[in-house]
Amino acid sequence: MSSRSIRRIAATLAAGAALGAAALPASAQTSPHQAAAFRPAVVISDVQYDSPGFDDRSNRSLNREWIDVTNTARHSVNLDGWTLSDEDGHTYTFDHYRLDGRSTVRVHTGIGRDTYRDVYQDRRNYVWDNRSDTATLRNDHGRFIDDASWGHGRHHDGRGHGRDGNHHDRRL
């Protein structure tokens, strides 16, 4: 083989390798199984933003306003330092709380005694706006995890729902 042929083959192989490397990201698309791995394990799964009955700011009424946070994974997640906030900046911070796998914790607005299923913001005023608001969940590094929105001119019955797609305007 002549040196000219060897150079031509080498150039073709180099071009092919460069083309293959450039095409790799486009061809390395995620499968549905891989895409599921990138979904957050912790989500806002349900919302009761309009406390049923008369809004009299009683502790009972305040505690009937809540957000459900669900861990969809099998392993537990340490929520210590995670925050749940509204559009006006009202923020609840989880303190020394571990959410078991495939479990839900309900975050009530009013005053109460925290358990493994229910935690309380210990507030004396409502947090979630009945007309429109967004609940945002962030991890202990301030990174966005999930949110749930309602209202903004849409008709709702006062109760939002999470991942099941009912009555929830989600902005992700």
C-alpha positions as CSV (number, residue, x, y, z in Angstrom):
1,M,0.0,0.0,0.0
2,S,1.3,3.4,-0.8
3,S,1.8,6.1,1.8
4,R,-0.9,8.1,0.1
5,S,-3.5,5.3,0.6
6,I,-2.5,4.9,4.2
7,R,-3.0,8.6,4.8
8,R,-6.3,8.5,3.1
9,I,-7.4,5.5,5.3
10,A,-6.1,7.2,8.4
11,A,-8.0,10.4,7.5
12,T,-11.2,8.5,6.9
13,L,-10.9,6.7,10.2
14,A,-10.2,9.9,12.1
15,A,-13.2,11.6,10.4
16,G,-15.4,8.6,11.2
17,A,-14.3,8.7,14.8
18,A,-14.9,12.4,15.1
19,L,-18.3,12.0,13.5
20,G,-19.2,9.2,15.8
21,A,-18.1,11.1,18.9
22,A,-20.1,14.2,17.7
23,A,-23.2,12.0,17.1
24,L,-23.0,10.2,20.4
25,P,-25.0,12.7,22.4
26,A,-27.8,12.7,19.8
27,S,-27.9,9.0,19.6
28,A,-27.6,8.4,23.4
29,Q,-31.1,9.3,24.1
30,T,-32.6,8.1,27.4
31,S,-34.8,5.2,27.5
32,P,-38.1,5.4,29.6
33,H,-36.3,3.4,32.3
34,Q,-33.5,5.9,32.4
35,A,-35.8,8.9,32.2
36,A,-37.6,7.6,35.3
37,A,-34.4,7.7,37.2
38,F,-34.2,11.5,36.7
39,R,-37.7,12.2,38.1
40,P,-37.7,13.5,41.6
41,A,-38.4,10.9,44.3
42,V,-40.0,13.5,46.5
43,V,-43.0,15.4,45.1
44,I,-45.9,17.6,46.1
45,S,-48.7,15.0,45.7
46,D,-51.8,16.7,47.0
47,V,-52.9,20.2,48.1
48,Q,-55.8,21.5,50.2
49,Y,-55.4,25.2,49.8
50,D,-58.9,26.3,50.7
51,S,-59.8,25.1,54.2
52,P,-63.3,23.6,54.1
53,G,-65.9,25.6,55.9
54,F,-65.7,29.2,57.2
55,D,-62.2,30.7,57.3
56,D,-62.3,31.8,60.9
57,R,-58.5,31.4,61.6
58,S,-59.3,28.8,64.3
59,N,-56.6,26.2,64.7
60,R,-58.9,23.6,63.4
61,S,-59.6,25.6,60.2
62,L,-55.9,26.4,59.8
63,N,-54.9,22.7,60.0
64,R,-57.5,21.8,57.3
65,E,-55.2,23.7,54.9
66,W,-52.3,21.5,54.0
67,I,-49.8,20.2,51.4
68,D,-48.9,16.5,51.0
69,V,-45.3,15.7,50.3
70,T,-44.7,12.1,49.0
71,N,-41.5,10.1,48.7
72,T,-42.2,7.9,45.6
73,A,-38.9,5.9,46.0
74,R,-38.3,2.8,48.1
75,H,-35.6,4.3,50.2
76,S,-36.1,7.0,52.9
77,V,-35.1,10.6,52.2
78,N,-33.7,13.0,54.8
79,L,-35.8,16.2,54.5
80,D,-33.9,18.1,57.2
81,G,-33.5,21.7,55.9
82,W,-35.9,21.2,53.0
83,T,-38.4,24.1,52.5
84,L,-41.9,24.4,51.4
85,S,-42.9,28.0,50.4
86,D,-45.6,30.1,48.8
87,E,-45.5,33.0,46.3
88,D,-45.5,35.5,49.1
89,G,-42.4,34.0,50.7
90,H,-44.0,32.2,53.7
91,T,-41.6,29.3,54.2
92,Y,-41.8,26.1,56.3
93,T,-38.5,24.4,56.9
94,F,-38.4,20.6,57.7
95,D,-36.4,20.1,60.9
96,H,-34.9,16.6,61.7
97,Y,-37.5,14.8,59.5
98,R,-36.9,11.6,57.5
99,L,-39.6,10.6,55.1
100,D,-39.8,6.8,54.7
101,G,-39.9,5.2,51.3
102,R,-43.3,5.3,49.5
103,S,-44.7,7.5,52.3
104,T,-46.5,10.8,52.6
105,V,-46.2,13.6,55.2
106,R,-49.0,16.2,55.5
107,V,-47.7,19.7,56.2
108,H,-50.5,21.6,58.1
109,T,-50.6,25.4,58.4
110,G,-51.8,25.6,62.0
111,I,-50.4,24.5,65.4
112,G,-50.0,20.9,66.3
113,R,-47.7,18.1,67.5
114,D,-45.5,16.7,64.8
115,T,-45.7,13.0,64.0
116,Y,-44.2,10.8,61.3
117,R,-47.4,11.4,59.1
118,D,-48.2,15.0,60.0
119,V,-46.1,18.1,60.7
120,Y,-47.3,21.6,61.6
121,Q,-46.1,25.1,60.5
122,D,-47.4,26.5,63.8
123,R,-48.9,29.5,62.2
124,R,-51.9,31.6,63.3
125,N,-52.7,32.8,59.8
126,Y,-53.5,31.1,56.5
127,V,-50.6,30.6,54.1
128,W,-52.0,29.3,50.8
129,D,-54.0,31.8,48.8
130,N,-57.5,30.5,47.8
131,R,-57.6,32.3,44.5
132,S,-54.1,31.4,43.2
133,D,-50.7,30.4,44.5
134,T,-47.8,28.1,44.0
135,A,-46.3,25.7,46.6
136,T,-42.6,25.2,45.9
137,L,-40.5,22.4,47.4
138,R,-36.7,22.9,47.6
139,N,-34.0,20.7,49.1
140,D,-31.5,21.6,51.8
141,H,-29.3,23.2,49.1
142,G,-32.1,25.4,47.8
143,R,-32.5,23.4,44.6
144,F,-35.9,23.2,43.1
145,I,-37.6,19.8,43.6
146,D,-41.3,20.2,42.7
147,D,-44.1,22.7,42.7
148,A,-47.9,22.8,42.4
149,S,-49.9,25.8,41.3
150,W,-53.6,26.6,41.3
151,G,-55.9,29.4,40.3
152,H,-54.7,32.1,37.9
153,G,-58.1,32.5,36.4
154,R,-58.9,28.8,36.3
155,H,-62.0,27.3,38.0
156,H,-61.2,24.9,40.9
157,D,-63.2,23.5,43.7
158,G,-60.7,24.6,46.4
159,R,-58.8,21.4,46.4
160,G,-55.8,20.8,44.2
161,H,-54.4,17.4,43.4
162,G,-50.9,16.4,42.6
163,R,-49.3,13.9,40.2
164,D,-52.7,12.3,39.2
165,G,-53.3,15.3,37.0
166,N,-56.7,16.3,38.5
167,H,-57.5,19.9,39.3
168,H,-53.8,21.0,39.2
169,D,-52.1,23.5,37.1
170,R,-48.4,22.5,37.5
171,R,-45.7,24.8,36.4
172,L,-42.4,22.8,36.2
